[in-house]
């Protein structure tokens, strides 16, 4: 029906444009406002009659086709039939979909992939790193492009060695060496240090806490001396919590108002090499911390210990909990 209407409209427009039947001077005025029923569109006739029934012969004077009347006829007929509101509602209701059906069976399994050797995968990975497009991996013999220049082949060979080392299985290498000698101890009680005195600290204990350790012989907790079980390089550390018995004198600081913390070999701090840390007392609070750490080489049987040199004019106290530790690094 829509095609018939479009054909009718096209015929009317062509007739109007060609001027087949011009309107005479005696034509009645107001042709656009006058609406005449067309043949086949009566109240009881079918709507498809204009498209199927041939036009009736006219005996009177030929009438001209007005484009405005044709357009108005098209507008009136466009709201009827399937384009009407009621028909549209009915069509919309008929387009409702039902419940989804059950899922279909799974599709067939695809063919297995190609068995690609590791060297081909490594080559593709090298090409990806260089920004080039890798060749497709197939089971048949590869027919690739021309071989690269010698410089590129040398570079690829060098990178292949590095990548093979990284991507290959790790060889069972040597494990980390076992630490044969180590300890961590703390000062058991407060230790007073007189002024202008060099004091060797002792009376330690092994803390019963997570992270504490002791391995190998050589530690004398009473004297505070650690004898090296084997000759080698030892990492030693000491941290002291110092409390001043009285505040230092007011006025300009004196050069001797300082403390030295030392870890000495065989108690000979001046003759042998020792680890040393120095701090002044002019800006110190009532309780402060001084630490020293480093590496010393010890012969078998040589011992080390912690010394505090109080060069100030005030007595002080080393609080309990200060610690001393050592570990054998190697021979």
Secondary structure by P-SEA (a helix, b strand, c coil): caaaaaaaaaaaaaaaaacccccccccccccccbbbbccccccccccccccccccccccccbbbbbaaaaaaaaaaacccccccaaaaaaaaaaaccccccccccccccccccccccaaaaaaaaaaaaacccccccccccccccccccaaaaaaaaaaaaaaaaaacccccccccccccccccccccbbbbbcccbbbbbcbbbbbcccccccccccccccccbbbbccbbbbbbbbbbbccccccccccccccccbbbbbcccccccccccccbbbbbccccccccccbbbbbbbbcccbbbbbbbbccccbbbbbccccccccccccc
